[in-house]
Amino acid sequence: MGLLYTGIGLFLLLMLAIGLLRVVRGPTDFDRMIAAQLFGTTAVAILCLLAEASGQAALRSVALVFALLAAITAVTFVRHSAAGEE
């Protein structure tokens, strides 16, 4: 089971690296925001993976907080972008 967790963790780290490239090279703010959402989703996945591997239920609560913050960030970005177009 440890090998499976290691493989999933490495895959998630690869996704973070790809997202970081999109943040740096993203032609628009929307591309950068989608990459930031990828960071939030990957952080939640990593925390859930760590919670399962270590048996610490508190990490699941932290993952839920990150998921909530990612959703609030997306809504705020959309509202701010829509207000800037008017």
Secondary structure, 3 states (H helix, E strand, C coil): CHHHHHHHHHHHHHHHHHHHHHHHHCCCHHHHHHHHHHHHHHHHHHHHHHHHHHCCCHHHHHHHHHHHHHHHHHHHHHHHHHHHHC
